[in-house]
Amino acid sequence: MCGIVAYVGPRDAVPVLLEGLQRLEYRGYDSAGIAVVGRSGDLRVRKVKGRVVHLAEDLPARFKGSPAIGHTRWATHGEPSDLNAHPHVSGTVAVVHNGIIENADELRSKLAADGVELISETDSEVLAHLIARAAEDQDGDGSDLEDAVRRALTSIVGTYGIAVVDTRHPDRVVVARNGSPVVLGIGEKEMFVASDLSALVHHTRQVVHLDDGELATVRADGFRTSTLEAQRTDKRPSVIDWEPGQYDAGTYDHFMQKEIHEQPTAVRRALSGRLDARFHTAHLGGLNLEAREAREFKRVKILGCGSAYYAGQIGAQLIEELARIPADAEPASEFRYRNPVVEADTLYIAVSQSGETYDTLAAVQELKRKGGRVLGVVNAVGSAIARECDGGVYLHAGPEVSVASTKAFTSTSVVLALIALHLGRIHDLSPADGRRIADGLRALPDQLEEILADEERIAALARDFARFPGMFFIGRVRGFPVAREGAQKLKEISYLHAEAYPASELKHGPLALVSPELPTIAVVPDDELTDKNLSTLGEIKARRGRVLAIAHRAPGAKFADDTIVVPKNEPELDPILLSIPLQILAYHAAVELGHDIDKPRNLAKSVTVE
């Protein structure tokens, strides 16, 4: 959610920080600020409520120096304001913090009792005072900033990704991580720090991901990492495989539109080298799962949040249908708190685009603690969930900048289909059915392009539907996760009320709301349940409800006022294609309403707090 950028090196840090913060804007924020150690050894701080551009406009001409730290804040403690924005300062120390300090009230009370004046409403301010006090205890000279940070963190309960500067140490930045990402970027006689790779790719391809409970002292000529217990750790850099141009919208009006149109390419990458033509299965070496082990699992549980959860529902249905193993999906945020029974014969799959979603990461850690076998399906290479899991599959979708997930949702569904095919062929899926599913997967990119070619017609429908205050989304069995994801997309960026129901549940209560003012978007695949779905549409039309069908063929005026026709694939894979028109519909409805498409209100791209 919040963003961190830091720099130490020979350059003036301010342009580097401003550029990095702008590249983190997609994560969601309400205020921004920077702290710079000036060339004369003074600490210079500027922070504002609002956008990074407002911060840049507020900076004086002589606001220069290095090292420096910057931050974009998404409010958790205290409303958005100049005072609550980061960095927070105590004496010679400035701190930026992502995460939540759970014992902040207790720490604030102790600090206040000791005569410390706290001027903000935030939990994060306590960190600045704790570090400054720990530094002062070192014979008053703050001789070891890393040790002062380490000592302060022993008092903290909660999550954090932090960056710290001290004017008494004008050659370094100290950073630490626990539950919130921190990445080091290695340059030529300069070093960078960020909470997200997007802030680094224009400066370096060599990065180091910190693990939970790890600190780093970063200087222009290198870095040193250690644990909270002061044990040295040996971190080896990895290479970013994303190009800087992938973080630009190019000729598109918004990142969301660009990423919708990148889906054929993203799906081709997700499939590349993973379909085995000889045995009609999927080759997924990263699972670290032998066939004998896979046959021992009696159940599959998929965990994710938001769109990752809905993709997990699609994946669970695929696994049940193809592998004939009981499978279901559950919100990771609920799973970790209901004291679940962790069974040795259950395979758990954690799904996250960023690989840093805190609720999902915490669920993975709880599963690992209880001995569960966990696979990851993530997009960001080297992310926390990827490192925590026993194995997994990368999406290779490229960076997704828009808050509303599109290509990551589709790529996740495709990767889960590959896992379902892999497990199915290990169990009882025949070679003929394996070939059928593999051929269906190969056909997806071209079919996606066919849907995208119909964008203008879908956009015209979206402009019409944008005038309604809200709408129902319905689907049955395979169509229900599609309806849920469609409703989420619409509400995320258009702010129209949207609810998703199983089509069979409409008559058990929601039908009371059907009227000409509340349209229904119905997912109607051409499958064994088509007649059942048409009966539900007939019930809606009988009550003068307007219906837009997402279908393989138009059901006729008796059942639908409008239809978006989607190419037919295999029944198990149809949900992947049926989801695409709903992305386009939500996007153009939001454009019609004049909303900030890529940065919808109250939301963030990577949710790294509870």
Secondary structure, DSSP 4 states (H G I P E B T S, - for coil): --EEEEEESSS-HHHHHHHHHHHTGGG--SEEEEEEE-TTS-EEEEEEES-HHHHHHH--TT---SSEEEEEE--SSS-S-TTTSSPEEETTEEEEEES-BTTHHHHHHHHHHTTPPP-SS-STHHHHHHHHHHHHTTTTTT--HHHHHHHHHTT--B-EEEEEEETT-TTEEEEEEEBS--EEEE-SS-EEEESSGGGTTTT-SEEEEPPTTEEEEEETTEEEEEETT--EE----EE----GGGGS-TTSSSHHHHHHHTHHHHHHHHHTTTEETTTTEE--GGG---HHHHHH--EEEEEESTHHHHHHHHHHHHHHHHH---EEEEEHHHHTTS-----TTEEEEEEESSS--HHHHHHHHHHHHTT-EEEEEESSTT-HHHHHSSEEEE-------SSS-SHHHHHHHHHHHHHHHHHHHHTT--HHHHHHHHHHHHHHHHHHHHHHTTHHHHHHHHHHHTTSSEEEEEE-TTHHHHHHHHHHHHHHHH--EEEEEEGGGGGGTGGGG-BTTB-EEEEE-SSTTHHHHHHHHHHHHHTT--EEEEESS---TTT-SEEEE-----TTTHHHHHTHHHHHHHHHHHHHTT--SSS-TT--SS----
